Amino acid sequence: MTSIASAVPASTKRNVAVLSVCQALFTTTLTVQIGLGSLVGEMLATNKSLSTLPITMTMVGTALSTIPASHVMRLIGRRGGFMLGTAIGLGGCILSCIAIVTGSFALYCLGAMLFGCYGAAAQYYRFAAADIATETFRPRAISYVITGGLVAGFLGPEIAKHTKDLIEPFMFLGAFVAAGAVCLVALAMQMLIDIPRPTAEELRETGRPLAEIVRQPLFIVAVMSGVIGYAVMNFLMTATPLAMVHCTPPFSTDSALTVVQWHVVAMFAPGFFTGSLIGRFGVLRIIIAGVLLNLCAIGVALAGLEFLNFSAALILLGVGWNFMYVGGTTLLTRAYKPAEKAKAQAANDFTVFGVVAVASVLSGVLLFNGGWTVILLTALPLVAVAGAAVLWLMLARPTPKAA
């Protein structure tokens, strides 16, 4: 392990470190958005079943922007693309503040959608790390960047808790002002990214048609791992704060934020070792471990409505997401050639966040019309499908190689 790390160029290590910090700053603002999004939505919406619509709009913004973000970065480079996305996210935070002051649910949804554009750019932090890393260091580079979100697990909910009542009489306004300030810090940090822009030759080379790339078993299973892992995580996480404040007896908003906080920690803390686990046991086994953790999370949540059930379920869900998401990303990098990365990465993230957007809106609808148990039972077959797909690939091709 030490020899692999020592063989990595200093410039690569520096870029991975900067990308990890940028991931931390983005995820901090995302945690505020997700942790409070459904609660602000419930406060502003006339139809309470639409409470999770703002979070859905965030995912819609991400899904719609993934393909444009990929092509923008291909033309102007990673740093320029990251900064443009963050600036749009800052605009989304400003719109959210105006929406809370004016009581406009529609404007709040628009602000959330703009923040989703920031999310689309931020999804390429992990791919930027993969692009500059060697074959052996790549799983760790991806894992280290995603680990940056660990800081957000503590920082995001604490910002939300301590600023949500700061600007009276507008509940939650202070939290979104603070989120905007974090975007400004992210813009400054992105100035330190030093990844060469694509050469003229790289821009001319396009590789295989996208239709050929997406038909590969490697690509299909990689996308399914990311789609189902992220969708189920978002599906349950979005509904959890609402389920907690509406159960009997109800939990406080701070208790719900604490559960989200430990969930976010669980999502990103495994990043310190997920890459090493992939190197030791293989990417497909790690994805299967993520599937099993998701099933355990659903089982714990079904067992009761105590604080321990909510918190333990979301911790298991977070670790399961990490294994499926890092594993899926690593597997994806083996399904395309360097000239094909822009379209392959864009197709993957468009699919992931398109499905996640649907999952988040269904989360609120099912919660208010069916209940917490219905949400959990709906997630079960999705996780089972992901497990079946990975097992199929393990039997068909036990040792997937790079394209």
N, C-alpha and C positions, 0 to 999 in steps of 0.2 A: 504493500500500500504506500509506504514511504517513497519507494523508488518511482512509483507512478507520479506522485505529487512533485517530487524533485525534478522530474523530467519535463514538467509543464513550464513553458516560458513565463517570465515575470509579467509580461504585458497581458497574457491570458489571465493569470491570477488576478491582476489588478482590475481588468474589465469585469471578471466574474464577481469580484467583491463590490464594484460599483453597481452592477446590475442587481446584486442582492439587496443593496441598500435602497435602490429605486423600487424594487419589489416590496420592500418593507413599507415604504412611504405610500405606495399605491394601495396596498392592502389595508393600511391604517384608515385611509379615507373610505375604502370599500366596506370595512367593518362598521364604520359609522353609518354608512348608507344602508347596509343590510340590517344591522342591529336595530336601527330606528325607522327604517323605511316603511314597514308594515304598520308600525304604531302611528307614524305621521299620516300615512294613508288612511288609517281608520279615523283619525282626528279630522281630516279634511273631506273625506268622501261621504257623500249622501248615502250611497249604497255600500254598506259595510262589507259585503262579499267581494268588493273590489279593493279591499285594503292592501292586498299584496300586488296590485297593478303597478305601483311605482317600481317595485323590485323587478317585475316583469319587463317594464320599459327599460330598465338598466340593461337587462340581458338582451332585449331587442336591439338596443343601441350597439351593444357589443357584437351581436350577430351580424347586423347590417354593415358594421364598419370593419370587420376582420379582413375581407377581401380588399377594399380600398386601402386599408392600412398596410397590408402586405405589399401592394404595388407602389404605394408612396415610399416605403422604406427601400424598395428595390431601386427607385429612381433617385432619391435624395439621401439615402443612407439610414442606418438605424437611429443615430442620434437625432437627426432632424425629424424623423417620424415619431420618436418617443416624445419629443418636446411639443410637437403639434398636437398630439393626443392629449397630453397633460394640460395644455392651454385650453382645449375644448372642455376637459373635465373641470377646470377651474370655472369656466363659464356656466357649467351645469350646477356647481355649488352656489354660484351667485343667483341663478334662477330659482334654486330651491329656497334660498333665503327670502327672496321676493315673494315666492308662493306662500310661505308660512306667514309672512306679514299680511298679505292680502287675503289669505284664506282660500287660495285657488288650487283645487286639486288637479286641474288640467295642467296648470303651469308647473306644479310640482312634478307631475309625470314627465313633462318635457325636460325639466332639469335633470331628472333621473336618467332619461334617455341620452342626454348629452354626456352625462358622467359615464354611461356605458361606452361611448366612443373612446374615452380615456382607457377603459378596461380593454378594449380591442387592441390598442397600442401596447398596453402593459403585458398582454398575453405573449408578446414576442420577446420579452426579456429572456425567457427560458430558451427560445429558439436562437436568440443571439448568442447565448452562452454555448449552445450546442454547435453553432456554426464555427466558432473560433477554437473549440476544444478538439483534442485528438480523439481517436476512436476509443482508447482505453479510459480517458478522463471524462468523456462525454456524459455518461450517466451521473457522475458526481457533480459535474458543472451544472447540469439541469437541476439536480437535487439541491445544491448549495444556493442557487438563485431562488428557488421556491422556498427554501428555509428562511429567506429574508422576511417572509410573512410572519415568522414567529414573533418578531418585535411587535407587529400589529395586533397579535393576540392579546398582548398586555396594554399596548398604547391606545388602540382604537376604542375599546369599551371604556377605558378610563377617561379618555377625552369626552366620550358621549355622556358618561355619568356626571362628570364635573362641569360640563358646559351646557347641558340641555336646558337648565333652568336659569342660566346666567343672565340672559337678556329678557327681562320681564316687560310686558306680560306675555311674550311670545314663547310658548313652550317649544323646545327643540331647536330654536333659532341659533343659539350660541354654538351648538354642536356643528352646524353646517358652516358657520363662520370659521370655526376652528379647522374643519375639513378643507376649506379653501386655502387657509394658511399653510396646511401641509402640502397642498398642490404647488404652492410657490416654492417651498423647500425642495420638492421633487424636481422642479424646473432647474433650479440651481445645481442640483446633484447631477442631472443629465448632461450638463456641460462637460463633465469629466469623462464621459464615455468616449473611448478612442478606438472605434472599429472602422476599418477602411471602407469607403464607399465602393459599390460594385464597379468593376472596370467596364470599358466599352465592350470588350469581348464577352464578359459575363452577361451583359445586358442583351447581347445579340443571341446568345445560346438559350434555347428554351426547353430542350430535352423532349421526353416523350409526351404525347397528348395526355391531358388530365384523365380522360376516360380510361386509358390504359393503366395509369397509376392507381386509380381508385378500385380497380378490379382485383388487385393483388390481395391474397389472403392476409398478408402482413398489415396492409393498410386498413382493411376492413376491421380486423380485430383491434388494431391500435385505436381506431376511431370509436369503436364500440366501447372500449375500456374508458376512454375519456368522456364520451357522451353519457354513458350510464352512470359512471362514477360521479361526474359533476352534476348531472340532473337529479339523481337521488339525493345527493348531499344538499343541493339547493332546495329541492322539494321539501325535505324535512326541516332544514335550518330556517327557511322562510316562515314555516308554519309554527315553529316552536315558540317564539315570543308571544304570538297570539294565543296559542294553546295554553300557555302558562298563565297569562293574565285573565283568561276566561274559564279556567277550570275551577273546581270547587274543592277546597277553598282556593281563591285566586292567589297567585304569586305577584310580587311587586315588579315594576319595570326594571329596577336594579337587579333583582334576582334573575330575570330573563336575560339581561345583559351579561351577567356573570356566567350563565350557561353558555351564551354565545362566545364569551371570552375564552373559556376553556376549550370550546369546540375549535376556535381558530388556532389556539396553541397546539391542539392535537393535530390539526391539519398540517402545520408547518414544522413542528419539532422533529418529526421523523426524518426530515430532510438532511439531518446531520449524518444519517446512516443508510438511508434508502438506496443511494447510489452504490454504496459498498455491498449492500445486500443483493442488489441486482447483479453486481459483478461476481458475487460468490454463488448465488443460487439460480441465477437466470431470471430474465425479465418476466417470463410467463408465470413462474412460480410466485413471484411477488405480486403480480396482478391477482392471481387466485387467492393469495392471502388477503388482499384488499376486499375481494368479494366476500370471503368468510367473515371478515370484520364487519362489513355492512349488514350481513344477515344477523350477526350477534347484536348489532345496534338496534335493529328492528325488534328483535326478541326482547331486549331489555326494555325498550319503550312500551311494548305491548304489556309488559308485566305490571305496570302501575303508573300512577300520576304523581308520585313523590318527587321531590327535588332531585333525589339521587337517581331516579329513573331517567329524568330529562338530561341531567348532566352526564351520567355514564353513557347513555345512548349517543349523545352528541360527541363525546370524546372518542368512542369507538368509530363513529361515523367519520370523524375527522381523520383518524389514522387510516381508515379504509380508503377514503378519498385520496390521501397522499400516495398510497401504494398503487392505486389504479391510475391516477393522473400522471405521476412520474413514470410509472411503468408504461403507460400508453404513449407518452411523449417519446420515451426512449425507443420503443418499438417503432414509432412512426419514422424516426430518423433513419431507420434501416430500410424504409420502403421507397425512398426517393434518392435521386442523384443530386449533386450540388446545384446544377442548373435548374432543377425542378422544385427547389425548396419553396419558392414564393407561392406557387399555385398549390402545392401539396399542403403546406402549412395553413394557407388561407382556407382551403377546402375543409381541413380538419376543424379549425376553430369556428368556421361558419356553421358547420354541422353541430358541434358541441353547444354553442351558445344559442343556436336556433331552437334546439330541443330544450335547453335549460330555460329559455324564455317561456315556452309552453308549460313546462313543469312548474314554474313559479306562479303563473296565473291560476293554474289548476289547483295549486296548493291552497290558496285563499278560498276558492269556490268550494272545494271538497271539505275544507275545515268548517266553514259556516253552514254547509248543507248536509254534510255527512258525519263530521267529527274527526277527532285525532286518530281513532282506530282505523277508520276508512283510509286515511292517508298512509298509514303504516302498511296496511294490507295491499294497497295499490303499488307500493314500492317493491314488495317481495318478488313478483314475477320479473320485474325489470332487472333486478340484481341476478336472478337465476339465469336469465338470458345471457348476461355478460359472462358468467361463469361457464356456461355451456360453450360459448364461442371460443373462450381461451382453451378449454379442454380439447375442443375440436382441433385447434391449431397445434396444440402440444402433440396430439396423436398424428396429425398430418405432417407436421414439420417440427420435430423436437428441438432442432438447433437452428433457428432462423439466422441467416447471415445478412450482412449489409448489401444493399443493391450495388 
